[in-house]
């Protein structure tokens, strides 16, 4: 089972586990260790000092453990395949044209040989953090500066600002709905046309429900199904979105009322 990754390294399920966004911070370490070299006669090359990248990443890990007074951690990495491509094949399509820092893949291999790491088939690192960070019966602190993790109910530490927060389900649900409205151009899904952060905040301040999201899409002549696709792309998986026995994703669907209708007043 997926959560056995935690159990395997935790004698007591209540022992704190740090789940670190390896995609984000290893990328930054790799980028910081790149160097341009001018050989003259308009000949340039790009090199990377992997020893320096490893030193940066190790120092980052040490700082996190010291700041949170916890040495029990797991580094999460994204799988090469992504379930969101089955929802929309263009998801993160623009990122394929952006090169990784020199030596990045070798650094990932080194990290997996050096630290306790986890990659789950079809999931992004965010999903690994989200599932484990919202799981009951575990004391997990998600470590990431990615704003998307604010849509997960649980403990989140943002190293760049030093911010530690405990996100309630209500706060997480509102953040999720906000992202479903705004979309994320860098991830390749546009959300509701013309809706930015301020507009999304204004809409949800009055009515923080799925019905408010659908209503905004309908104003742009876009139906419920289109809104649902955008929401599923925006949704960082939570514990309830994952079948741990079958290793299967449960795509988010607005909850059903007892009469079988979609209940727009709850996000779940």
C-alpha positions as CSV (number, residue, x, y, z in Angstrom):
1,X,0.0,0.0,0.0
2,X,1.1,3.6,-0.7
3,X,1.0,4.7,2.9
4,X,3.3,1.8,3.9
5,X,6.0,4.2,2.8
6,X,5.3,6.1,6.0
7,X,4.8,3.1,8.1
8,X,8.0,1.5,7.0
9,X,10.0,4.3,8.5
10,X,7.8,5.2,11.4
11,X,7.6,2.9,14.4
12,X,4.8,5.1,15.9
13,X,2.2,6.4,13.4
14,X,2.0,9.5,15.5
15,X,5.7,10.3,15.0
16,X,6.1,13.4,12.8
17,X,7.1,12.8,9.2
18,X,8.3,15.6,6.9
19,X,7.2,15.1,3.3
20,X,9.5,17.3,1.1
21,X,8.7,18.4,-2.4
22,X,11.8,17.0,-4.2
23,X,10.7,18.3,-7.6
24,X,10.8,21.9,-6.5
25,X,13.9,22.0,-4.3
26,X,16.2,19.7,-6.2
27,X,15.4,21.7,-9.4
28,X,16.4,24.8,-7.6
29,X,19.6,23.3,-6.4
30,X,20.4,22.1,-9.9
31,X,19.7,25.5,-11.5
32,X,21.8,27.3,-8.9
33,X,24.8,25.1,-9.7
34,X,24.7,25.8,-13.5
35,X,27.4,28.0,-15.0
36,X,27.9,29.6,-18.4
37,X,31.4,29.4,-19.8
38,X,32.7,31.7,-22.6
39,X,35.4,30.0,-24.6
40,X,35.9,33.0,-26.8
41,X,35.1,33.4,-30.5
42,X,31.4,33.4,-29.7
43,X,31.6,29.8,-28.3
44,X,29.7,29.3,-25.1
45,X,28.9,26.2,-23.1
46,X,26.8,25.3,-20.0
47,X,28.1,23.2,-17.2
48,X,26.9,22.1,-13.8
49,X,28.9,21.3,-10.7
50,X,26.8,18.4,-9.3
51,X,28.9,18.4,-6.1
52,X,27.7,21.9,-5.5
53,X,24.1,21.0,-6.3
54,X,24.3,18.1,-3.8
55,X,25.8,20.4,-1.2
56,X,23.0,23.0,-1.7
57,X,20.3,20.3,-1.5
58,X,21.8,18.7,1.6
59,X,22.1,22.1,3.2
60,X,18.4,22.8,2.4
61,X,17.4,19.4,4.0
62,X,19.5,20.1,7.1
63,X,17.9,23.6,7.5
64,X,14.4,22.2,7.2
65,X,15.1,19.4,9.8
66,X,16.6,22.0,12.2
67,X,13.7,24.5,11.7
68,X,11.1,21.9,12.3
69,X,13.1,19.9,14.9
70,X,12.5,16.7,13.0
71,X,14.9,14.4,11.3
72,X,12.3,12.0,10.0
73,X,11.7,12.9,6.3
74,X,10.7,11.5,2.9
75,X,11.5,13.3,-0.4
76,X,8.7,13.0,-3.0
77,X,9.3,13.1,-6.7
78,X,6.8,13.1,-9.6
79,X,6.4,10.1,-11.8
80,X,7.2,10.5,-15.5
81,X,3.6,9.6,-16.4
82,X,0.7,11.8,-15.2
83,X,-2.9,10.8,-14.7
84,X,-4.0,14.4,-15.6
85,X,-3.0,13.7,-19.2
86,X,-5.9,11.3,-19.4
87,X,-8.2,14.2,-18.4
88,X,-6.6,16.7,-20.8
89,X,-3.7,15.6,-23.1
90,X,-2.4,19.3,-23.2
91,X,-1.8,19.4,-19.4
92,X,1.6,20.9,-18.8
93,X,2.3,20.6,-22.5
94,X,4.2,23.9,-22.5
95,X,6.7,22.6,-20.0
96,X,7.9,19.9,-22.4
97,X,9.7,22.7,-24.3
98,X,11.5,23.9,-21.1
99,X,14.8,22.1,-20.5
100,X,15.7,20.7,-17.1
101,X,18.9,22.1,-15.5
102,X,22.1,20.3,-16.6
103,X,22.5,17.1,-14.5
104,X,19.0,17.2,-13.0
105,X,18.1,13.6,-13.8
106,X,21.4,12.4,-12.3
107,X,20.6,14.4,-9.2
108,X,17.2,12.7,-8.9
109,X,19.0,9.3,-9.1
110,X,21.5,10.4,-6.5
111,X,18.7,11.6,-4.2
112,X,16.9,8.3,-4.5
113,X,20.2,6.5,-3.6
114,X,20.9,8.9,-0.7
115,X,17.5,9.7,1.0
116,X,14.2,8.0,1.7
117,X,12.3,9.0,-1.4
118,X,8.9,8.0,-2.9
119,X,7.5,8.2,-6.4
120,X,4.0,6.9,-7.0
121,X,3.0,5.8,-10.6
122,X,0.9,8.5,-12.4
123,X,1.2,11.0,-9.5
124,X,3.0,14.3,-9.2
125,X,5.0,15.1,-6.1
126,X,2.2,17.4,-5.0
127,X,-0.2,14.5,-5.0
128,X,2.1,12.4,-2.8
129,X,2.3,15.3,-0.3
130,X,-1.5,15.9,-0.6
131,X,-2.5,12.3,0.0
132,X,-0.2,11.7,2.9
133,X,-0.6,15.2,4.3
134,X,-4.3,14.8,4.7
135,X,-4.3,11.2,5.8
136,X,-5.8,10.5,9.2
137,X,-3.7,8.8,11.9
138,X,-0.4,10.3,10.7
139,X,1.4,13.3,11.9
140,X,2.7,14.7,8.6
141,X,4.1,18.1,7.7
142,X,4.1,19.0,4.0
143,X,7.2,20.9,3.0
144,X,6.7,23.0,-0.2
145,X,6.5,26.6,-1.4
146,X,4.1,25.6,-4.1
147,X,0.9,27.6,-3.6
148,X,-1.2,24.6,-4.8
149,X,-0.5,22.8,-1.4
150,X,-2.7,25.4,0.3
151,X,-5.6,23.4,-1.1
152,X,-4.7,20.4,1.2
153,X,-6.1,20.3,4.7
154,X,-3.1,19.7,7.0
155,X,0.2,21.1,8.2
156,X,2.3,23.0,5.6
157,X,5.7,24.5,6.0
158,X,7.0,27.0,3.4
159,X,10.8,27.2,3.8
160,X,11.3,30.3,1.6
161,X,9.2,32.4,4.0
162,X,9.5,30.3,7.1
163,X,5.7,30.2,7.3
164,X,4.1,27.3,9.1
165,X,0.4,26.9,8.9
166,X,-2.3,24.4,9.8
167,X,-4.9,24.5,7.0
168,X,-8.5,23.7,7.8
169,X,-10.7,21.8,5.5
170,X,-12.8,25.0,4.9
171,X,-9.6,26.9,3.9
172,X,-8.4,24.1,1.7
173,X,-11.7,23.8,-0.1
174,X,-11.9,27.5,-0.8
175,X,-8.3,27.4,-2.2
176,X,-9.2,24.5,-4.4
177,X,-12.3,26.3,-5.8
178,X,-10.2,29.4,-6.3
179,X,-7.7,27.4,-8.4
180,X,-10.6,25.8,-10.4
181,X,-11.8,29.3,-11.3
182,X,-8.4,30.8,-12.0
183,X,-6.7,27.9,-13.8
184,X,-2.9,27.8,-14.1
185,X,-1.4,28.8,-17.4
186,X,2.0,27.4,-16.5
187,X,0.3,24.0,-16.0
188,X,-1.6,24.3,-19.3
189,X,-5.2,24.8,-18.1
190,X,-6.9,28.1,-18.4
191,X,-9.7,28.0,-15.8
192,X,-12.7,30.3,-16.4
193,X,-11.9,32.9,-19.0
194,X,-11.4,36.4,-17.6
195,X,-11.2,35.2,-14.0
196,X,-8.0,36.1,-12.2
197,X,-7.0,35.9,-8.5
198,X,-8.9,39.0,-7.4
199,X,-12.1,38.1,-9.3
200,X,-12.0,34.5,-7.9
201,X,-11.5,35.9,-4.4
202,X,-14.5,38.2,-4.8
203,X,-16.7,35.4,-6.2
204,X,-15.9,33.0,-3.4
205,X,-16.1,35.6,-0.7
206,X,-19.8,35.8,-1.4
207,X,-20.4,32.2,-2.0
208,X,-17.6,29.7,-1.5
209,X,-19.3,26.7,-3.1
210,X,-19.1,24.6,-6.3
211,X,-22.3,26.1,-7.5
212,X,-20.7,29.5,-7.6
213,X,-17.9,28.1,-9.7
214,X,-20.3,26.5,-12.1
215,X,-22.3,29.7,-12.3
216,X,-19.3,31.7,-13.3
217,X,-18.4,29.2,-16.0
218,X,-22.0,29.4,-17.3
219,X,-21.7,33.1,-17.7
220,X,-19.0,32.4,-20.2
221,X,-21.2,29.9,-22.0
222,X,-19.2,27.0,-20.6
223,X,-21.1,24.1,-19.1
224,X,-20.7,22.0,-15.9
225,X,-18.6,19.4,-17.7
226,X,-16.0,22.0,-18.7
227,X,-15.9,23.3,-15.2
228,X,-15.4,19.8,-13.9
229,X,-12.5,19.1,-16.1
230,X,-10.8,22.3,-14.9
231,X,-11.5,21.4,-11.3
232,X,-10.0,17.9,-11.8
233,X,-6.9,19.4,-13.3
234,X,-6.6,21.8,-10.4
235,X,-7.3,19.2,-7.7
236,X,-4.2,18.2,-5.8
237,X,-5.2,14.7,-4.6
238,X,-6.2,14.3,-1.0
239,X,-6.4,11.1,1.1
240,X,-10.1,10.6,0.1
241,X,-9.2,10.9,-3.6
242,X,-7.0,7.8,-3.4
243,X,-7.9,4.1,-3.0
244,X,-4.9,2.8,-1.1
245,X,-6.0,-0.9,-1.5
246,X,-6.3,-0.8,-5.3
247,X,-3.7,1.9,-5.9
248,X,-6.3,3.8,-7.9
249,X,-7.1,7.5,-8.2
250,X,-10.7,8.5,-7.4
251,X,-11.3,11.6,-9.6
252,X,-13.0,14.4,-7.7
253,X,-16.8,14.6,-8.2
254,X,-19.2,17.1,-6.5
255,X,-20.9,15.1,-3.7
256,X,-24.3,13.6,-4.2
257,X,-27.3,14.5,-2.1
258,X,-29.5,11.7,-0.7
259,X,-31.8,12.1,-3.7
260,X,-29.0,11.6,-6.1
261,X,-28.6,15.2,-7.1
262,X,-25.2,17.0,-7.1
263,X,-24.9,18.8,-3.8
264,X,-23.3,22.1,-4.8
265,X,-22.9,23.4,-1.3
266,X,-20.2,21.0,-0.2
267,X,-16.8,20.4,-1.8
268,X,-15.4,17.4,0.1
